[in-house]
Amino acid sequence: MTPTYARFDELGDFERFYREEIVPVIRADPNAEIDPARETPTYAWLKSNFSGFVERLRREYDLSPGQFYDAVDLPPGSDPDEDGWGLDHEPTVRALEDYLEELERDRGRAETTVAPRRSRLKTYASTYRAVNDTSDLLSPLLDETAKPDEIARVRDTFRVLDDHLGTLASKKKYVSAVRNWYTFVVEMGRGLYNPAENLLNRFGWDEDPTYDHPALSRDDLAAMLDVADADERFLLLALAGWGLRPVEACELHVDQLVLDPDEGSVPYVEFAAGERKNARRTRNTVELLVGVDAVRSRVDDLADRAGWTGYLLPGQSIDRPISTATARRWLRDVGTRAGVRIDGSHPLPKMGRRTWYRLYRRQRPSIEAGTAAVAAAQGSRDADVSERNYLDERTRREARAEAMRELVREELAEVFEPRL
């Protein structure tokens, strides 16, 4: 089957494809003559076997294969199947293994997701041991008076890692793996604080990696909406107004819409378990804070078309949705008609999602504040964990909507509403 690179929404999709599809081909090819757990293939081999992969990296992210390996931390540096942590403190080893087991067994993370985290945690733990001359990463976490010293030890460990990790993206992946493990330790009652909590800020790594696509500005959106047809306007609404991923926007179905929710709730799009990235075992919803009347009108218009099967963006065949390739062509054409260029290039669907996502990131502290009371009531020190473990999807959706409503109204509603 031909790989559908066009459906890839972010660099992580390329990383997963590499680990799940390319690595097995490397192992099966005697001419490759490399161990993919420790080495990456030559450019000639990758180009010969996965030319579309190489070309899509270049076109979408301006990355060579070598830059891609660096950005996503490939190879992991050690065989993820290799036993042992190189630590002589059994409680620390058990805490590391318990965390990874929870990721895979309870949270439904795939092995291809867990293996890189194991590798990063191994690298961190071995570096911590070498820098601080101890394998015990847990005992200091049970003593509040040791907190300043332990924060300093974690900082010193990352100072060493900083010299070895090439890109901002790689550094952020390591911080995320380590910080999440410490959060798990605290939630399991094995620690009182997270010494890695503010690492990104302290090292100045809290900016976006350079490969991130820029967002469409309000002026860009207004100009494009002014020249767009009804289908193109709806695509822009789904991407920038609601924050759907390109493939989610293209394949949006009327059965996913909940336009008349219970009193006090907001309209939303519902995804079944497994339909959305990072929501393999639970339902996931996206609140609709702009364009609800336009959705109703669109459903009414499409319902009058013979053969309509419920897709909100039907393709040339009305019973099937448009493809992400069509979505890219639409935005390129709209951008040309509107005279919109983003960093010298035509607009891309993911730039629309980035518009919404940047608003969400600005409001994330307010969303977390809304879950803090629940966290405290549950004896949790981490709002993220509380939100994941203790709040149902409706409560999470309402917290997001409450925090986002005013900002969306200010930033997006006045752009979309007059033009839909």
Secondary structure, DSSP 8 states (H G I E B T S, - for coil): ----GGG--SHHHHHHHIIIIIHHHHHH-TTT-S-TTT----HHHHHHH-HHHHHHHHHHH---HHHHHHHHT-S-SS-TT----S-S-HHHHHHHHHHHHIIIIIS---HHHHHHHHHHHHHHHHHHHHHHT-S--SGGGG-GGGHHHHHHHHHHHHHHHHTT--SHHHHHHHHHHHHHHHHHHHHTTS-S--TTTTHHHHHT--S--TTS-----HHHHHHHHHH--HHHHHHHIIIIIT---HHHHHT-BGGGEE-S-STT---EEEE-TTSBTTBSSS-EEEE--S-HHHHHHHHHHHHTSTT--SBSSB-SSTTSB--HHHHHHHHHHHHHHHT--BTTB---HHHHHHHHHHHHHHHHHHHHHHHHHHHHHTT-S-HHHHHHHH--HHHHHHHHHHHHHHHHIIIIIHHHGGG-
